[in-house]
Amino acid sequence: MRSSVTAVIGTLLGSITTYGRQQRTARTRRTEVRTTTRQYEDTRQQLTTAVTDFIDAVGDHRMAACHCEGLRLLDGGGGPAWRDAKARSRTTCAAITAPLTTVTVLAPALAGVAAEAATATYALPGAPNTEALDTLREDAMAAWLRFIAAAEDAGHFGA
């Protein structure tokens, strides 16, 4: 009789131990899933922010560079309005770097189209005449729109 009681107690203790280990394993897995999900959401948010910042920065620089170059072509540059426009153009140009780098690292599939948008925008200064500036502006706008479309297609931006 004693051996039967010992066997039953041993079986119960084994079941309780197994149940406890299963619960701990399940809790650990849930924690890992939450951590992975949180990291994914953080990365996704960083990418969405970088895409939005890049779109804004390229658009701002395109407008600032066109304004600056328009003033240069109109009156040869050098005046106070041109100097202010040039300073703004430099500031907006510098604002492209950080989001471009983040987009390139977090979404390599967008790296090429992002580089094209930035390069087309960087090409605006130095246009020989207003017709060339208009062509460069249109090219920069088209590259910018291609980036937006690619980001939307990849699910990183838009509806």
DSSP file (Angstrom, degrees, kcal/mol; ACC not computed):
  #  RESIDUE AA STRUCTURE BP1 BP2  ACC     N-H-->O    O-->H-N    N-H-->O    O-->H-N    TCO  KAPPA ALPHA  PHI   PSI    X-CA   Y-CA   Z-CA
    1    1 A M     >        0   0    0      0, 0.0     4,-2.2     0, 0.0     5,-0.2   0.000 360.0 360.0 360.0 -41.5    0.0    0.0    0.0
    2    2 A R  H  >  +     0   0    0      1,-0.2     4,-2.4     2,-0.2     5,-0.2   0.895 360.0  51.5 -60.6 -40.7    2.8    2.4    0.9
    3    3 A S  H  > S+     0   0    0      1,-0.2     4,-2.2     2,-0.2    -1,-0.2   0.847 108.1  52.7 -67.0 -32.9    4.4    1.9   -2.5
    4    4 A S  H  > S+     0   0    0      2,-0.2     4,-2.4     1,-0.2    -2,-0.2   0.921 110.5  46.8 -67.3 -43.3    1.1    2.7   -4.2
    5    5 A V  H  X S+     0   0    0     -4,-2.2     4,-2.7     2,-0.2     5,-0.2   0.912 112.8  50.0 -63.9 -42.5    0.7    5.9   -2.3
    6    6 A T  H  X S+     0   0    0     -4,-2.4     4,-2.6     1,-0.2    -1,-0.2   0.898 110.8  49.8 -62.6 -40.5    4.3    6.8   -3.1
    7    7 A A  H  X S+     0   0    0     -4,-2.2     4,-2.4     2,-0.2    -2,-0.2   0.911 111.9  47.5 -65.0 -42.7    3.7    6.1   -6.8
    8    8 A V  H  X S+     0   0    0     -4,-2.4     4,-2.6     2,-0.2    -2,-0.2   0.930 113.7  47.3 -65.3 -45.0    0.6    8.3   -6.8
    9    9 A I  H  X S+     0   0    0     -4,-2.7     4,-2.8     2,-0.2     5,-0.2   0.915 112.6  50.0 -62.4 -42.8    2.4   11.2   -5.0
   10   10 A G  H  X S+     0   0    0     -4,-2.6     4,-2.4    -5,-0.2    -1,-0.2   0.902 111.1  49.1 -61.4 -41.7    5.3   10.9   -7.4
   11   11 A T  H  X S+     0   0    0     -4,-2.4     4,-2.4     2,-0.2    -2,-0.2   0.921 112.4  47.8 -64.1 -44.3    3.0   10.9  -10.4
   12   12 A L  H  X S+     0   0    0     -4,-2.6     4,-2.7     2,-0.2    -2,-0.2   0.923 112.8  47.9 -62.9 -45.0    1.2   14.0   -9.0
   13   13 A L  H  X S+     0   0    0     -4,-2.8     4,-2.5     1,-0.2    -1,-0.2   0.895 111.8  50.6 -63.7 -39.1    4.5   15.8   -8.3
   14   14 A G  H  X S+     0   0    0     -4,-2.4     4,-2.6    -5,-0.2    -1,-0.2   0.905 111.1  48.5 -63.5 -41.2    5.7   14.9  -11.7
   15   15 A S  H  X S+     0   0    0     -4,-2.4     4,-2.7     2,-0.2    -2,-0.2   0.917 112.1  48.4 -64.7 -43.5    2.5   16.3  -13.3
   16   16 A I  H  X S+     0   0    0     -4,-2.7     4,-2.5     2,-0.2    -2,-0.2   0.912 112.7  48.4 -63.5 -42.4    2.8   19.5  -11.3
   17   17 A T  H  X S+     0   0    0     -4,-2.5     4,-2.3     2,-0.2    -2,-0.2   0.926 112.9  47.5 -63.5 -45.0    6.4   20.0  -12.2
   18   18 A T  H  X S+     0   0    0     -4,-2.6     4,-2.5     2,-0.2    -2,-0.2   0.916 111.8  50.5 -62.2 -43.5    5.7   19.4  -15.9
   19   19 A Y  H  X S+     0   0    0     -4,-2.7     4,-2.4     1,-0.2    -2,-0.2   0.922 110.4  49.9 -60.5 -44.8    2.7   21.8  -15.8
   20   20 A G  H  X S+     0   0    0     -4,-2.5     4,-2.3     1,-0.2    -1,-0.2   0.904 111.6  47.8 -61.3 -42.6    4.9   24.4  -14.2
   21   21 A R  H  X S+     0   0    0     -4,-2.3     4,-2.6     2,-0.2    -1,-0.2   0.905 111.1  50.8 -66.4 -40.8    7.6   24.0  -16.8
   22   22 A Q  H  X S+     0   0    0     -4,-2.5     4,-2.6     2,-0.2    -2,-0.2   0.906 110.8  49.3 -63.0 -40.8    5.1   24.2  -19.6
   23   23 A Q  H  X S+     0   0    0     -4,-2.4     4,-2.5     2,-0.2    -2,-0.2   0.911 111.6  48.4 -64.7 -42.1    3.6   27.4  -18.2
   24   24 A R  H  X S+     0   0    0     -4,-2.3     4,-2.5     2,-0.2    -2,-0.2   0.912 112.4  48.9 -64.7 -42.1    7.1   28.9  -17.8
   25   25 A T  H  X S+     0   0    0     -4,-2.6     4,-2.4     2,-0.2    -2,-0.2   0.918 112.4  48.1 -62.8 -43.8    7.9   28.0  -21.4
   26   26 A A  H  X S+     0   0    0     -4,-2.6     4,-2.5     2,-0.2    -2,-0.2   0.910 111.9  49.7 -63.6 -41.9    4.6   29.4  -22.7
   27   27 A R  H  X S+     0   0    0     -4,-2.5     4,-2.2     2,-0.2    -2,-0.2   0.902 110.7  50.2 -63.0 -41.8    5.2   32.6  -20.7
   28   28 A T  H  X S+     0   0    0     -4,-2.5     4,-2.4     2,-0.2    -2,-0.2   0.912 110.8  49.2 -63.1 -42.8    8.7   32.9  -22.2
   29   29 A R  H  X S+     0   0    0     -4,-2.4     4,-2.6     2,-0.2    -2,-0.2   0.911 110.1  50.6 -63.9 -42.5    7.4   32.4  -25.7
   30   30 A R  H  X S+     0   0    0     -4,-2.5     4,-2.6     1,-0.2    -1,-0.2   0.906 110.9  49.4 -62.2 -40.3    4.7   35.0  -25.2
   31   31 A T  H  X S+     0   0    0     -4,-2.2     4,-2.6     2,-0.2    -2,-0.2   0.913 111.0  49.5 -64.0 -42.8    7.3   37.5  -23.9
   32   32 A E  H  X S+     0   0    0     -4,-2.4     4,-2.8     2,-0.2    -2,-0.2   0.906 111.4  49.1 -62.7 -41.6    9.5   36.7  -27.0
   33   33 A V  H  X S+     0   0    0     -4,-2.6     4,-2.9     2,-0.2     5,-0.2   0.926 112.0  48.4 -64.2 -44.5    6.6   37.3  -29.3
   34   34 A R  H  X S+     0   0    0     -4,-2.6     4,-2.6     2,-0.2    -2,-0.2   0.916 113.3  47.9 -61.3 -42.4    5.7   40.6  -27.6
   35   35 A T  H  X S+     0   0    0     -4,-2.6     4,-2.6     2,-0.2    -2,-0.2   0.930 113.7  46.4 -64.2 -45.6    9.4   41.7  -27.8
   36   36 A T  H  X S+     0   0    0     -4,-2.8     4,-2.6     2,-0.2    -2,-0.2   0.914 113.7  48.8 -63.1 -43.0    9.7   40.7  -31.5
   37   37 A T  H  X S+     0   0    0     -4,-2.9     4,-2.7     2,-0.2    -2,-0.2   0.916 111.8  49.2 -63.0 -43.3    6.4   42.4  -32.3
   38   38 A R  H  X S+     0   0    0     -4,-2.6     4,-2.6     2,-0.2    -2,-0.2   0.913 111.7  48.6 -62.3 -43.6    7.4   45.6  -30.5
   39   39 A Q  H  X S+     0   0    0     -4,-2.6     4,-2.6     2,-0.2    -2,-0.2   0.911 112.1  49.4 -63.5 -41.8   10.8   45.6  -32.3
   40   40 A Y  H  X S+     0   0    0     -4,-2.6     4,-2.8     2,-0.2    -2,-0.2   0.935 112.6  46.9 -61.6 -46.8    9.0   45.1  -35.6
   41   41 A E  H  X S+     0   0    0     -4,-2.7     4,-2.5     2,-0.2    -2,-0.2   0.889 111.8  51.0 -64.2 -39.2    6.6   47.9  -34.9
   42   42 A D  H  X S+     0   0    0     -4,-2.6     4,-2.5     2,-0.2    -1,-0.2   0.931 113.0  45.4 -62.3 -45.1    9.4   50.2  -33.7
   43   43 A T  H  X S+     0   0    0     -4,-2.6     4,-2.5     2,-0.2    -2,-0.2   0.908 112.8  50.6 -65.0 -41.9   11.4   49.5  -36.9
   44   44 A R  H  X S+     0   0    0     -4,-2.8     4,-2.7     2,-0.2    -1,-0.2   0.905 111.3  48.4 -62.2 -41.5    8.3   50.0  -39.0
   45   45 A Q  H  X S+     0   0    0     -4,-2.5     4,-2.6     2,-0.2    -2,-0.2   0.908 110.8  50.8 -66.0 -41.4    7.6   53.3  -37.3
   46   46 A Q  H  X S+     0   0    0     -4,-2.5     4,-2.6     2,-0.2    -2,-0.2   0.914 112.5  47.2 -60.6 -42.0   11.2   54.4  -37.8
   47   47 A L  H  X S+     0   0    0     -4,-2.5     4,-3.0     2,-0.2     5,-0.2   0.923 111.2  49.8 -67.2 -44.2   10.9   53.6  -41.5
   48   48 A T  H  X S+     0   0    0     -4,-2.7     4,-2.4     1,-0.2    -2,-0.2   0.916 113.2  47.5 -60.4 -42.3    7.6   55.3  -41.9
   49   49 A T  H  X S+     0   0    0     -4,-2.6     4,-3.0     2,-0.2    -2,-0.2   0.921 112.7  48.7 -63.7 -44.2    9.1   58.4  -40.2
   50   50 A A  H  X S+     0   0    0     -4,-2.6     4,-2.8     2,-0.2    -2,-0.2   0.908 111.5  49.4 -63.9 -42.0   12.2   58.2  -42.4
   51   51 A V  H  X S+     0   0    0     -4,-3.0     4,-2.5     2,-0.2    -2,-0.2   0.940 114.4  45.2 -62.0 -46.8   10.1   57.9  -45.6
   52   52 A T  H  X S+     0   0    0     -4,-2.4     4,-2.5    -5,-0.2    -2,-0.2   0.925 114.4  48.2 -63.1 -45.1    7.9   60.8  -44.7
   53   53 A D  H  X S+     0   0    0     -4,-3.0     4,-3.0     2,-0.2    -1,-0.2   0.893 111.8  50.5 -62.4 -39.5   10.9   62.9  -43.6
   54   54 A F  H  X S+     0   0    0     -4,-2.8     4,-2.8     2,-0.2     5,-0.3   0.929 110.0  49.3 -64.9 -44.9   12.7   62.0  -46.9
   55   55 A I  H  X S+     0   0    0     -4,-2.5     4,-2.1     1,-0.2    -2,-0.2   0.931 115.2  44.7 -59.3 -45.7    9.7   63.0  -49.0
   56   56 A D  H  X S+     0   0    0     -4,-2.5     4,-2.9     2,-0.2    -2,-0.2   0.927 114.1  48.9 -63.7 -45.3    9.4   66.3  -47.1
   57   57 A A  H  X S+     0   0    0     -4,-3.0     4,-2.6     2,-0.2     5,-0.2   0.912 112.8  46.2 -64.8 -43.7   13.2   67.0  -47.3
   58   58 A V  H  X S+     0   0    0     -4,-2.8     4,-2.6     2,-0.2    -1,-0.2   0.920 114.8  48.0 -65.7 -42.5   13.5   66.3  -51.0
   59   59 A G  H  X S+     0   0    0     -4,-2.1     4,-2.1    -5,-0.3    -2,-0.2   0.922 113.3  47.5 -63.0 -43.9   10.4   68.4  -51.8
   60   60 A D  H  X S+     0   0    0     -4,-2.9     4,-2.6     1,-0.2    -2,-0.2   0.916 113.9  47.1 -63.3 -43.3   11.6   71.3  -49.6
   61   61 A H  H  X S+     0   0    0     -4,-2.6     4,-3.2    31,-0.3     5,-0.3   0.898 109.0  54.1 -68.3 -38.6   15.1   71.2  -51.2
   62   62 A R  H  X S+     0   0    0     -4,-2.6     4,-2.3    -5,-0.2    -1,-0.2   0.941 113.1  43.2 -58.9 -46.0   13.7   71.0  -54.7
   63   63 A M  H  X S+     0   0    0     -4,-2.1     4,-2.3     2,-0.2    -2,-0.2   0.921 116.5  46.8 -66.2 -43.6   11.6   74.1  -54.1
   64   64 A A  H  X S+     0   0    0     -4,-2.6     4,-2.6     2,-0.2    25,-0.3   0.913 113.9  47.4 -65.7 -42.6   14.5   76.0  -52.3
   65   65 A A  H  X S+     0   0    0     -4,-3.2     4,-2.9     2,-0.2     5,-0.2   0.900 112.2  49.8 -67.3 -40.1   17.0   75.1  -55.0
   66   66 A C  H  X S+     0   0    0     -4,-2.3     4,-2.5    -5,-0.3    -1,-0.2   0.913 112.3  47.9 -64.0 -41.6   14.7   76.1  -57.8
   67   67 A H  H  X S+     0   0    0     -4,-2.3     4,-2.2     2,-0.2    -2,-0.2   0.943 114.0  46.5 -63.0 -47.3   14.0   79.4  -56.1
   68   68 A C  H  X S+     0   0    0     -4,-2.6     4,-2.3    17,-0.2    -2,-0.2   0.928 115.2  45.4 -61.2 -47.0   17.7   80.0  -55.5
   69   69 A E  H  X S+     0   0    0     -4,-2.9     4,-2.8     2,-0.2     5,-0.2   0.863 109.6  55.7 -67.7 -35.2   18.6   79.1  -59.1
   70   70 A G  H  X S+     0   0    0     -4,-2.5     4,-2.1    -5,-0.2    -1,-0.2   0.920 109.4  46.5 -61.2 -43.4   15.8   81.2  -60.5
   71   71 A L  H  X S+     0   0    0     -4,-2.2     4,-2.5     2,-0.2     6,-0.9   0.908 112.2  51.0 -64.1 -41.6   17.1   84.2  -58.6
   72   72 A R  H  X S+     0   0    0     -4,-2.3     4,-1.8     4,-0.2    -2,-0.2   0.926 114.0  43.3 -62.5 -44.3   20.6   83.4  -59.9
   73   73 A L  H  < S+     0   0    0     -4,-2.8    -1,-0.2     2,-0.2    -2,-0.2   0.826 114.6  51.6 -71.5 -30.8   19.5   83.1  -63.5
   74   74 A L  H  < S+     0   0    0     -4,-2.1    -2,-0.2    -5,-0.2    -1,-0.2   0.941 133.9   3.1 -72.2 -48.7   17.3   86.2  -63.2
   75   75 A D  H  < S-     0   0    0     -4,-2.5    -2,-0.2    -5,-0.1    -3,-0.2   0.216 102.5 -99.9-128.6  16.5   19.8   88.7  -61.8
   76   76 A G     <  -     0   0    0     -4,-1.8    -4,-0.2    -5,-0.3    -3,-0.2   0.459  59.3-105.4  83.1  -0.9   23.1   86.9  -61.6
   77   77 A G  S    S+     0   0    0     -6,-0.9     4,-0.0     1,-0.1    -8,-0.0  -0.064  84.5 105.6  72.5 179.8   22.8   86.1  -57.9
   78   78 A G        +     0   0    0      1,-0.3    -1,-0.1     2,-0.1    -2,-0.1   0.135  55.6 114.1  96.1 -19.6   24.8   87.9  -55.2
   79   79 A G  S  > S-     0   0    0      1,-0.1     4,-2.6    -8,-0.1    -1,-0.3  -0.259  82.9-100.8 -78.7 171.4   22.0   90.0  -53.9
   80   80 A P  H  > S+     0   0    0      0, 0.0     4,-2.4     0, 0.0     5,-0.2   0.877 122.4  52.1 -61.7 -38.0   20.5   89.6  -50.4
   81   81 A A  H  > S+     0   0    0      1,-0.2     4,-2.4     2,-0.2     5,-0.2   0.916 111.5  47.2 -64.4 -41.3   17.5   87.7  -51.6
   82   82 A W  H  > S+     0   0    0      2,-0.2     4,-2.9     1,-0.2    -1,-0.2   0.914 110.7  51.8 -65.7 -42.1   19.8   85.2  -53.5
   83   83 A R  H  X S+     0   0    0     -4,-2.6     4,-2.3     2,-0.2    -2,-0.2   0.911 111.6  47.1 -62.0 -41.3   22.0   84.9  -50.4
   84   84 A D  H  X S+     0   0    0     -4,-2.4     4,-2.3     2,-0.2    -1,-0.2   0.923 113.5  48.0 -64.1 -43.2   19.0   84.1  -48.2
   85   85 A A  H  X S+     0   0    0     -4,-2.4     4,-2.5     1,-0.2   -17,-0.2   0.885 110.8  51.7 -64.3 -38.3   17.7   81.6  -50.8
   86   86 A K  H  X S+     0   0    0     -4,-2.9     4,-2.4     2,-0.2    -1,-0.2   0.908 109.2  49.8 -65.1 -42.5   21.2   80.0  -51.1
   87   87 A A  H  X S+     0   0    0     -4,-2.3     4,-2.1     1,-0.2    -2,-0.2   0.918 112.3  47.7 -62.8 -42.8   21.3   79.6  -47.3
   88   88 A R  H  X S+     0   0    0     -4,-2.3     4,-2.7     1,-0.2     5,-0.2   0.905 110.1  53.1 -63.7 -40.8   17.9   78.0  -47.3
   89   89 A S  H  X S+     0   0    0     -4,-2.5     4,-2.1   -25,-0.3    -2,-0.2   0.903 109.2  48.7 -61.8 -41.6   18.9   75.7  -50.2
   90   90 A R  H  X S+     0   0    0     -4,-2.4     4,-2.2     2,-0.2    -1,-0.2   0.911 111.9  49.3 -64.8 -41.5   22.0   74.5  -48.2
   91   91 A T  H  X S+     0   0    0     -4,-2.1     4,-1.3     1,-0.2    -2,-0.2   0.930 113.1  45.6 -63.9 -45.5   19.9   73.8  -45.1
   92   92 A T  H  < S+     0   0    0     -4,-2.7     4,-0.4     1,-0.2   -31,-0.3   0.846 110.4  55.0 -68.6 -32.0   17.3   71.9  -47.1
   93   93 A C  H >< S+     0   0    0     -4,-2.1     3,-1.3    -5,-0.2     4,-0.5   0.926 107.7  49.0 -64.0 -44.4   20.0   69.9  -48.9
   94   94 A A  H >X S+     0   0    0     -4,-2.2     3,-0.8     1,-0.3     4,-0.5   0.795 100.8  65.9 -65.9 -27.7   21.6   68.9  -45.6
   95   95 A A  T 3< S+     0   0    0     -4,-1.3    -1,-0.3     1,-0.2    -2,-0.2   0.621  91.4  64.8 -71.4 -11.4   18.2   67.7  -44.3
   96   96 A I  T <> S+     0   0    0     -3,-1.3     4,-2.1    -4,-0.4    -1,-0.2   0.829  86.6  71.5 -77.6 -32.4   18.0   65.0  -47.0
   97   97 A T  H <> S+     0   0    0     -3,-0.8     4,-2.5    -4,-0.5     5,-0.2   0.890  94.3  47.1 -58.2 -52.1   21.0   63.0  -45.7
   98   98 A A  H  X S+     0   0    0     -4,-0.5     4,-2.3     1,-0.2    -1,-0.2   0.944 116.3  41.5 -62.9 -51.1   19.6   61.5  -42.4
   99   99 A P  H  > S+     0   0    0      0, 0.0     4,-2.7     0, 0.0    -1,-0.2   0.876 113.6  54.8 -66.4 -32.1   16.3   60.2  -43.8
  100  100 A L  H  X S+     0   0    0     -4,-2.1     4,-2.4     2,-0.2    -2,-0.2   0.931 110.0  46.7 -61.8 -44.4   18.0   59.0  -47.0
  101  101 A T  H  X S+     0   0    0     -4,-2.5     4,-2.2    -5,-0.2     5,-0.2   0.919 113.1  48.7 -63.6 -44.2   20.4   56.9  -44.9
  102  102 A T  H  X S+     0   0    0     -4,-2.3     4,-2.9     2,-0.2     5,-0.3   0.921 112.1  48.2 -63.4 -44.3   17.6   55.5  -42.7
  103  103 A V  H  X S+     0   0    0     -4,-2.7     4,-2.5     1,-0.2     7,-0.3   0.921 111.6  51.1 -61.0 -43.6   15.5   54.6  -45.7
  104  104 A T  H  < S+     0   0    0     -4,-2.4    -1,-0.2    -5,-0.2    -2,-0.2   0.885 116.1  40.7 -62.3 -40.0   18.5   52.9  -47.3
  105  105 A V  H  < S+     0   0    0     -4,-2.2    -2,-0.2    -5,-0.2    -1,-0.2   0.925 123.0  36.7 -75.7 -45.6   19.3   50.9  -44.2
  106  106 A L  H  < S+     0   0    0     -4,-2.9    -2,-0.2     1,-0.2    -3,-0.2   0.738 130.1  28.2 -83.7 -22.8   15.8   49.9  -43.2
  107  107 A A    >X  +     0   0    0     -4,-2.5     3,-2.4    -5,-0.3     4,-0.5  -0.597  61.8 173.9-137.9  75.3   14.3   49.4  -46.7
  108  108 A P  H >> S+     0   0    0      0, 0.0     3,-1.0     0, 0.0     4,-0.5   0.773  78.5  67.0 -54.9 -26.9   17.0   48.4  -49.1
  109  109 A A  H 34 S+     0   0    0      1,-0.3     4,-0.3     2,-0.1     3,-0.2   0.767 104.0  44.8 -65.6 -23.5   14.4   47.8  -51.8
  110  110 A L  H <> S+     0   0    0     -3,-2.4     4,-2.4    -7,-0.3    -1,-0.3   0.493  88.0  93.2 -94.8  -5.1   13.8   51.6  -51.8
  111  111 A A  H <X S+     0   0    0     -3,-1.0     4,-2.5    -4,-0.5     5,-0.2   0.900  85.2  47.1 -58.7 -45.4   17.5   52.5  -51.8
  112  112 A G  H  X S+     0   0    0     -4,-0.5     4,-2.1     1,-0.2    -1,-0.2   0.937 115.4  42.9 -64.3 -48.5   17.8   52.9  -55.6
  113  113 A V  H  > S+     0   0    0     -4,-0.3     4,-1.9     2,-0.2    -1,-0.2   0.833 114.4  52.5 -69.8 -31.0   14.7   55.0  -56.1
  114  114 A A  H  X S+     0   0    0     -4,-2.4     4,-2.4     2,-0.2    -2,-0.2   0.919 109.3  49.0 -67.5 -43.3   15.5   57.1  -53.1
  115  115 A A  H  X S+     0   0    0     -4,-2.5     4,-3.0    -5,-0.2     5,-0.2   0.890 109.8  52.5 -62.8 -38.7   19.0   57.8  -54.4
  116  116 A E  H  X S+     0   0    0     -4,-2.1     4,-2.6     2,-0.2     5,-0.2   0.916 109.6  48.5 -62.6 -42.8   17.5   58.7  -57.8
  117  117 A A  H  X S+     0   0    0     -4,-1.9     4,-1.6    26,-0.3    -2,-0.2   0.917 114.9  44.7 -64.1 -43.0   15.2   61.2  -56.1
  118  118 A A  H  X S+     0   0    0     -4,-2.4     4,-2.7     2,-0.2    -2,-0.2   0.935 114.3  48.7 -66.6 -45.6   18.0   62.7  -54.1
  119  119 A T  H  X S+     0   0    0     -4,-3.0     4,-1.2     1,-0.2    -2,-0.2   0.902 110.1  51.1 -62.3 -42.5   20.4   62.8  -57.1
  120  120 A A  H  < S+     0   0    0     -4,-2.6    20,-0.3    -5,-0.2    -1,-0.2   0.874 113.3  46.1 -63.3 -35.9   17.8   64.5  -59.4
  121  121 A T  H >< S+     0   0    0     -4,-1.6     3,-1.4    -5,-0.2    -2,-0.2   0.885 108.8  54.4 -73.8 -38.9   17.2   67.1  -56.7
  122  122 A Y  H 3< S+     0   0    0     -4,-2.7    -1,-0.2     1,-0.2    -2,-0.2   0.742  98.7  66.6 -64.7 -21.6   20.9   67.7  -56.1
  123  123 A A  T 3< S+     0   0    0     -4,-1.2    -1,-0.2     1,-0.2    -2,-0.2   0.575  77.8  86.4 -77.2  -9.1   21.3   68.3  -59.9
  124  124 A L    X   +     0   0    0     -3,-1.4     3,-1.0    -4,-0.2    -1,-0.2   0.911  68.4  81.5 -63.2 -46.4   19.2   71.5  -59.8
  125  125 A P  T 3  S+     0   0    0      0, 0.0   -59,-0.1     0, 0.0   -60,-0.0  -0.322  89.9  32.3 -63.3 141.9   22.0   74.0  -58.9
  126  126 A G  T 3  S+     0   0    0      1,-0.3    -2,-0.1     2,-0.0    -3,-0.0   0.564  72.8 163.0  93.1   9.8   24.1   75.2  -61.8
  127  127 A A    <   -     0   0    0     -3,-1.0    -1,-0.3     1,-0.1     6,-0.1  -0.396  37.4-139.0 -61.2 136.5   21.5   75.1  -64.5
  128  128 A P  S    S-     0   0    0      0, 0.0     2,-0.3     0, 0.0    -1,-0.1   0.759  75.8  -2.9 -73.1 -23.5   22.7   77.2  -67.5
  129  129 A N  S  > S-     0   0    0      1,-0.1     4,-2.2     0, 0.0     5,-0.1  -0.947  79.5 -92.4-157.6 174.7   19.3   78.8  -68.2
  130  130 A T  H  > S+     0   0    0     -2,-0.3     4,-2.5     1,-0.2     5,-0.2   0.834 120.5  55.6 -67.7 -31.9   15.7   78.8  -67.1
  131  131 A E  H  > S+     0   0    0      2,-0.2     4,-2.2     1,-0.2    -1,-0.2   0.931 110.1  45.6 -65.2 -43.8   14.7   76.1  -69.7
  132  132 A A  H  > S+     0   0    0      2,-0.2     4,-2.8     1,-0.2    -2,-0.2   0.896 111.9  52.5 -64.7 -39.6   17.3   73.7  -68.3
  133  133 A L  H  X S+     0   0    0     -4,-2.2     4,-2.7     2,-0.2    -2,-0.2   0.914 108.7  50.1 -62.1 -42.5   16.2   74.6  -64.8
  134  134 A D  H  X S+     0   0    0     -4,-2.5     4,-2.4     2,-0.2    -2,-0.2   0.907 111.9  48.0 -61.8 -41.8   12.6   73.8  -65.7
  135  135 A T  H  X S+     0   0    0     -4,-2.2     4,-2.4     2,-0.2    -2,-0.2   0.927 113.1  47.3 -64.7 -45.4   13.7   70.4  -67.2
  136  136 A L  H  X S+     0   0    0     -4,-2.8     4,-2.6     2,-0.2    -2,-0.2   0.893 111.6  51.7 -63.0 -39.5   15.8   69.6  -64.2
  137  137 A R  H  X S+     0   0    0     -4,-2.7     4,-2.6     2,-0.2    -2,-0.2   0.918 110.5  48.0 -63.2 -43.6   12.9   70.5  -61.9
  138  138 A E  H  X S+     0   0    0     -4,-2.4     4,-2.4     2,-0.2    -2,-0.2   0.896 112.0  49.8 -64.4 -39.9   10.5   68.3  -63.8
  139  139 A D  H  X S+     0   0    0     -4,-2.4     4,-2.4     2,-0.2    -2,-0.2   0.913 111.9  48.2 -63.3 -42.4   13.0   65.4  -63.7
  140  140 A A  H  X S+     0   0    0     -4,-2.6     4,-2.3   -20,-0.3    -2,-0.2   0.900 111.7  49.8 -64.9 -40.7   13.4   65.9  -59.9
  141  141 A M  H  X S+     0   0    0     -4,-2.6     4,-2.5     2,-0.2    -2,-0.2   0.911 110.8  49.6 -64.0 -42.5    9.7   66.0  -59.5
  142  142 A A  H  X S+     0   0    0     -4,-2.4     4,-2.1     2,-0.2    -2,-0.2   0.909 111.8  47.9 -64.0 -42.3    9.3   62.8  -61.5
  143  143 A A  H  X S+     0   0    0     -4,-2.4     4,-2.0     2,-0.2   -26,-0.3   0.894 111.4  51.5 -64.9 -39.3   12.0   61.0  -59.5
  144  144 A W  H  X S+     0   0    0     -4,-2.3     4,-2.2     1,-0.2    -2,-0.2   0.914 110.4  48.0 -62.4 -44.7   10.3   62.3  -56.2
  145  145 A L  H  X S+     0   0    0     -4,-2.5     4,-2.5     2,-0.2    -2,-0.2   0.852 108.4  54.8 -66.5 -35.0    6.9   60.9  -57.4
  146  146 A R  H  X S+     0   0    0     -4,-2.1     4,-2.6     2,-0.2    -1,-0.2   0.903 108.1  49.9 -63.7 -40.1    8.5   57.6  -58.3
  147  147 A F  H  X S+     0   0    0     -4,-2.0     4,-2.8   -34,-0.2     5,-0.2   0.939 110.2  49.5 -62.9 -45.8    9.9   57.3  -54.8
  148  148 A I  H  X S+     0   0    0     -4,-2.2     4,-2.4     1,-0.2    -2,-0.2   0.926 112.4  47.9 -59.1 -44.9    6.5   58.1  -53.3
  149  149 A A  H  X S+     0   0    0     -4,-2.5     4,-2.8     2,-0.2    -1,-0.2   0.909 112.2  49.0 -62.7 -42.6    4.9   55.4  -55.5
  150  150 A A  H  X S+     0   0    0     -4,-2.6     4,-2.0     2,-0.2    -2,-0.2   0.902 111.5  49.4 -64.7 -40.7    7.6   52.8  -54.6
  151  151 A A  H  <>S+     0   0    0     -4,-2.8     5,-2.6     2,-0.2     6,-0.8   0.900 112.8  47.4 -65.4 -40.3    7.1   53.5  -50.9
  152  152 A E  H ><5S+     0   0    0     -4,-2.4     3,-1.2    -5,-0.2    -2,-0.2   0.926 111.4  50.8 -65.1 -44.1    3.4   53.2  -51.2
  153  153 A D  H 3<5S+     0   0    0     -4,-2.8    -2,-0.2     1,-0.3    -1,-0.2   0.854 109.9  50.6 -61.7 -34.8    3.7   50.0  -53.2
  154  154 A A  T 3<5S-     0   0    0     -4,-2.0    -1,-0.3    -5,-0.2    -2,-0.2   0.529 116.0-116.8 -81.4  -5.6    6.1   48.6  -50.5
  155  155 A G  T < 5S+     0   0    0     -3,-1.2    -3,-0.2    -4,-0.4    -2,-0.1   0.696  83.9 115.9  80.7  18.7    3.6   49.5  -47.8
  156  156 A H  S   <S+     0   0    0     -5,-2.6     2,-0.3    -6,-0.2    -4,-0.2   0.464  78.5  14.9 -98.0  -2.2    5.9   52.0  -46.1
  157  157 A F  S    S+     0   0    0     -6,-0.8    -2,-0.2    -5,-0.1    -1,-0.2  -0.985  98.0  27.3-164.5 153.7    3.8   55.0  -46.7
  158  158 A G              0   0    0     -2,-0.3   -10,-0.0     1,-0.2     0, 0.0  -0.300 360.0 360.0  86.9-167.4    0.3   56.1  -47.7
  159  159 A A              0   0    0     -2,-0.1    -1,-0.2     0, 0.0    -7,-0.0   0.456 360.0 360.0 -75.6 360.0   -3.0   54.5  -47.4
